Amino acid sequence: MQTELQKSALRQQYDVEGYCIARNVIDPGLVQEVRDHVAWLAEKHPEMRPEQYYHQLVQHDAFWVRLISDDRLLDVAEQFIGPNIALFASHYIAKPPRDGQPVLWHQDGAYWPLDPMEVVTLWLAADDSTPENGGMKVIPRTQNLEFFEIKERKDIANVLSSGIDENVVDADHAVDIVLKAGDVSIHHPNIIHGSDANTSDKWRRGLTIRYIPASTRIVTPDNRLWEAAFLLRGEAVPGINQYNPWPKYDPETSVYFKGSENWPPAGKG
């Protein structure tokens, strides 16, 4: 559990630099379940690369919702967006050894249908994340920039098939986000960031979690239900978003996990 001093230091770094790191947020047992989940997804979706297990898969996946609703993660998110917390999106970027694709320089919020752009990303490490295995890097203090144009990039294989003009990125000031399994990095939707290919012999499995305050609207055609919209803590704001019921555990749609026999919690199904 973080002390008030630790929370204050995290928020101060985030406000100044656009990112920060919370250490030892989840325990080794849950880290292993995350790795098991990635392996289960690989078996379930052999047509997909492991960098592409994204939010359309969340809706009926009980473990995924169990993970992103973990109180330890929500406690971190609450420091940045307040007590009424919803999920907007979540995406495994699991880079396999010697074959993991890069993520080109980009700003997350440039892709997102959110109004207003009040959102925080938690990046949960399921493996140690280093420059050698394609760990994330950020350009500090770019969170105050406007969004740059996103351009399609098919000249090299990359996770997003797009990125911003590299000429606007001061890569000499990039900072590597070095994490241990169970750590979480937190970053602003405007900050410029990316990651290199994984050319090492080790996995780099990580989960991005995009938390929004319940006052942020997910803008969809005809106000349809967004697949990954879940109210996770606190109260909904009337007229803003529709939310999915938390999925029941089903071995066809979720990996087995500790506590699955009693999932979802009372009142969430």
C-alpha positions as CSV (number, residue, x, y, z in Angstrom):
1,M,0.0,0.0,0.0
2,Q,1.3,3.4,-0.9
3,T,1.9,6.1,1.7
4,E,0.5,9.6,1.2
5,L,4.0,10.8,0.6
6,Q,4.5,8.2,-2.1
7,K,1.2,9.2,-3.7
8,S,2.1,12.8,-3.6
9,A,5.5,12.1,-5.3
10,L,3.9,10.0,-8.0
11,R,1.4,12.7,-8.8
12,Q,4.0,15.4,-8.8
13,Q,6.2,13.5,-11.3
14,Y,3.2,12.8,-13.5
15,D,2.2,16.5,-13.5
16,V,5.7,17.7,-14.4
17,E,7.1,14.9,-16.6
18,G,3.9,13.3,-18.0
19,Y,4.6,9.8,-16.6
20,C,5.6,8.0,-13.4
21,I,6.1,4.5,-12.0
22,A,4.4,2.6,-9.2
23,R,6.4,-0.3,-7.9
24,N,5.2,-3.8,-6.8
25,V,1.5,-3.0,-7.5
26,I,0.4,-6.6,-8.0
27,D,1.7,-9.8,-6.5
28,P,3.7,-12.6,-8.2
29,G,0.6,-15.0,-8.2
30,L,-1.4,-12.5,-10.2
31,V,1.5,-11.8,-12.5
32,Q,1.6,-15.5,-13.3
33,E,-2.1,-15.5,-14.0
34,V,-1.5,-12.6,-16.5
35,R,1.1,-14.7,-18.3
36,D,-1.3,-17.7,-18.3
37,H,-3.9,-15.4,-19.8
38,V,-1.6,-14.4,-22.6
39,A,-0.9,-18.0,-23.4
40,W,-4.6,-18.8,-23.3
41,L,-5.3,-16.0,-25.7
42,A,-2.7,-17.3,-28.0
43,E,-4.4,-20.7,-28.1
44,K,-7.8,-19.1,-28.5
45,H,-6.8,-16.6,-31.2
46,P,-4.0,-18.2,-33.3
47,E,-4.9,-15.8,-36.1
48,M,-3.7,-12.8,-34.0
49,R,-0.3,-11.6,-33.1
50,P,0.3,-11.4,-29.3
51,E,0.8,-7.6,-29.6
52,Q,-2.8,-7.4,-30.8
53,Y,-5.0,-8.8,-28.0
54,Y,-7.1,-5.6,-27.7
55,H,-10.2,-4.2,-26.2
56,Q,-12.8,-6.0,-28.4
57,L,-11.8,-9.2,-26.6
58,V,-12.6,-7.8,-23.1
59,Q,-16.4,-7.8,-23.0
60,H,-16.9,-11.5,-22.2
61,D,-13.5,-12.3,-20.7
62,A,-14.0,-12.8,-16.9
63,F,-10.3,-12.8,-16.1
64,W,-9.6,-9.7,-18.0
65,V,-12.3,-7.8,-16.1
66,R,-11.1,-9.3,-12.8
67,L,-7.6,-8.0,-13.6
68,I,-8.5,-4.5,-14.6
69,S,-10.8,-4.2,-11.6
70,D,-8.2,-5.2,-9.1
71,D,-8.4,-2.7,-6.2
72,R,-4.6,-2.2,-6.2
73,L,-4.8,-1.0,-9.8
74,L,-7.9,1.1,-9.2
75,D,-6.2,2.7,-6.2
76,V,-3.4,3.9,-8.5
77,A,-5.8,5.1,-11.1
78,E,-7.9,7.0,-8.5
79,Q,-4.9,9.3,-7.7
80,F,-5.2,10.6,-11.3
81,I,-8.9,10.6,-12.3
82,G,-10.8,10.5,-9.0
83,P,-13.1,7.9,-7.4
84,N,-15.6,7.2,-10.1
85,I,-13.7,4.9,-12.4
86,A,-14.6,3.2,-15.7
87,L,-12.7,1.2,-18.3
88,F,-12.3,2.7,-21.8
89,A,-10.0,0.2,-23.3
90,S,-7.3,-2.4,-22.6
91,H,-4.7,-4.0,-24.9
92,Y,-2.0,-6.6,-24.4
93,I,1.2,-5.7,-26.2
94,A,3.0,-9.0,-25.7
95,K,6.2,-9.0,-27.6
96,P,7.6,-12.6,-28.2
97,P,11.3,-13.3,-28.0
98,R,13.2,-12.2,-31.1
99,D,10.0,-11.4,-33.0
100,G,8.2,-8.7,-31.0
101,Q,7.2,-5.7,-33.1
102,P,8.0,-2.0,-32.3
103,V,5.5,0.6,-31.4
104,L,6.3,3.8,-33.4
105,W,6.3,7.2,-31.8
106,H,2.7,8.3,-31.0
107,Q,0.3,10.0,-28.6
108,D,-2.4,7.7,-27.3
109,G,-5.2,10.3,-27.2
110,A,-4.9,11.1,-30.9
111,Y,-6.6,7.7,-31.5
112,W,-9.4,7.9,-29.0
113,P,-13.1,8.9,-29.2
114,L,-13.2,10.5,-25.7
115,D,-14.9,13.8,-24.7
116,P,-13.2,15.4,-22.8
117,M,-9.8,13.8,-23.1
118,E,-9.6,12.9,-19.4
119,V,-8.0,9.5,-19.2
120,V,-5.0,7.8,-17.7
121,T,-3.1,4.8,-18.9
122,L,-1.6,2.2,-16.6
123,W,0.9,-0.1,-18.2
124,L,1.1,-3.3,-16.2
125,A,4.3,-5.3,-16.6
126,A,4.0,-9.1,-16.6
127,D,7.7,-9.5,-17.3
128,D,10.7,-7.4,-16.5
129,S,10.6,-4.7,-19.2
130,T,13.9,-3.3,-20.4
131,P,15.4,-1.6,-23.5
132,E,16.7,-5.0,-24.6
133,N,13.3,-6.7,-24.9
134,G,11.4,-3.7,-26.3
135,G,10.4,-1.8,-23.2
136,M,8.5,1.5,-23.5
137,K,10.3,4.8,-23.8
138,V,8.8,8.3,-23.4
139,I,9.8,11.9,-24.2
140,P,9.3,13.6,-20.9
141,R,7.3,16.9,-20.7
142,T,5.6,16.4,-24.0
143,Q,2.2,15.9,-22.3
144,N,1.5,19.6,-22.8
145,L,1.8,19.4,-26.6
146,E,-1.2,19.3,-29.0
147,F,-1.8,16.1,-30.9
148,F,0.3,15.6,-34.0
149,E,-1.2,14.1,-37.1
150,I,-1.2,10.3,-37.1
151,K,0.2,8.8,-40.3
152,E,-0.2,5.3,-41.7
153,R,3.1,3.4,-41.6
154,K,3.3,0.2,-43.6
155,D,6.9,0.5,-44.6
156,I,7.9,-1.5,-41.5
157,A,6.0,-4.0,-39.4
158,N,4.7,-2.2,-36.3
159,V,2.0,-2.7,-33.7
160,L,-0.2,0.3,-34.6
161,S,0.6,0.4,-38.3
162,S,0.9,4.1,-37.8
163,G,2.8,6.8,-35.9
164,I,3.7,10.5,-35.9
165,D,6.4,12.2,-38.0
166,E,9.7,11.3,-36.5
167,N,11.1,14.7,-37.3
168,V,8.9,16.2,-34.5
169,V,10.3,13.8,-31.9
170,D,13.4,14.8,-29.9
171,A,14.5,11.2,-29.5
172,D,17.8,12.2,-27.8
173,H,15.7,13.1,-24.7
174,A,13.9,9.7,-24.6
175,V,13.7,8.0,-21.2
176,D,13.5,4.2,-20.9
177,I,10.7,2.9,-18.6
178,V,12.4,0.0,-16.9
179,L,10.0,-2.2,-14.9
180,K,10.0,-5.3,-12.9
181,A,7.1,-7.8,-13.3
182,G,4.3,-6.4,-11.1
183,D,5.3,-2.8,-11.6
184,V,3.0,-0.3,-13.3
185,S,3.9,2.8,-15.3
186,I,1.4,5.6,-15.6
187,H,1.3,8.0,-18.5
188,H,-0.6,11.0,-19.9
189,P,-2.7,10.7,-23.2
190,N,-0.6,13.4,-24.9
191,I,2.9,12.3,-24.0
192,I,5.0,11.1,-27.0
193,H,6.1,7.5,-26.4
194,G,6.9,4.3,-28.3
195,S,9.1,1.1,-28.0
196,D,11.6,-0.8,-30.0
197,A,11.3,-4.3,-31.4
198,N,12.1,-7.2,-29.1
199,T,15.3,-8.8,-30.4
200,S,16.2,-10.5,-27.0
201,D,15.6,-14.1,-25.9
202,K,13.0,-13.0,-23.4
203,W,9.2,-12.2,-23.5
204,R,8.0,-8.7,-22.8
205,R,4.3,-9.1,-21.9
206,G,2.4,-6.0,-20.8
207,L,-1.1,-4.8,-20.5
208,T,-2.3,-1.3,-21.2
209,I,-5.3,-0.2,-19.2
210,R,-7.1,3.0,-20.1
211,Y,-9.1,4.3,-17.2
212,I,-11.5,7.2,-17.5
213,P,-13.5,9.1,-14.9
214,A,-17.3,8.4,-15.2
215,S,-17.7,12.0,-16.4
216,T,-15.8,11.3,-19.7
217,R,-18.0,10.3,-22.6
218,I,-17.0,7.4,-25.0
219,V,-18.2,8.8,-28.3
220,T,-19.7,6.1,-30.4
221,P,-22.0,6.0,-33.5
222,D,-25.7,6.3,-32.3
223,N,-24.4,6.2,-28.7
224,R,-24.1,2.4,-29.0
225,L,-22.6,0.4,-26.2
226,W,-18.8,0.4,-26.3
227,E,-17.4,-3.2,-26.0
228,A,-14.9,-2.5,-23.3
229,A,-17.0,0.0,-21.2
230,F,-17.2,-1.2,-17.6
231,L,-18.0,0.8,-14.5
232,L,-15.3,-0.4,-12.1
233,R,-15.6,1.8,-9.0
234,G,-17.9,4.5,-7.7
235,E,-21.0,5.9,-9.4
236,A,-22.0,6.4,-13.0
237,V,-22.8,9.9,-14.3
238,P,-26.4,9.8,-15.7
239,G,-26.6,10.2,-19.5
240,I,-22.8,9.8,-20.2
241,N,-22.0,6.2,-20.9
242,Q,-23.7,2.8,-21.0
243,Y,-21.8,0.0,-19.2
244,N,-21.5,-3.7,-19.7
245,P,-22.4,-6.2,-17.0
246,W,-19.3,-7.9,-15.6
247,P,-19.0,-11.3,-17.4
248,K,-19.5,-14.6,-15.6
249,Y,-16.7,-17.0,-15.7
250,D,-17.0,-19.5,-18.6
251,P,-14.1,-21.7,-19.7
252,E,-15.0,-21.0,-23.3
253,T,-14.5,-17.2,-22.9
254,S,-11.9,-16.9,-20.1
255,V,-8.8,-18.6,-18.7
256,Y,-9.3,-20.2,-15.3
257,F,-8.2,-18.0,-12.4
258,K,-8.2,-18.0,-8.6
259,G,-11.7,-17.1,-7.4
260,S,-13.3,-17.8,-10.8
261,E,-15.9,-20.0,-9.1
262,N,-17.3,-17.0,-7.3
263,W,-17.0,-14.5,-10.2
264,P,-18.3,-11.9,-10.7
265,P,-18.7,-10.2,-7.3
266,A,-22.2,-9.7,-6.0
267,G,-24.1,-7.0,-7.8
268,K,-21.7,-6.9,-10.7
269,G,-23.1,-9.6,-13.0
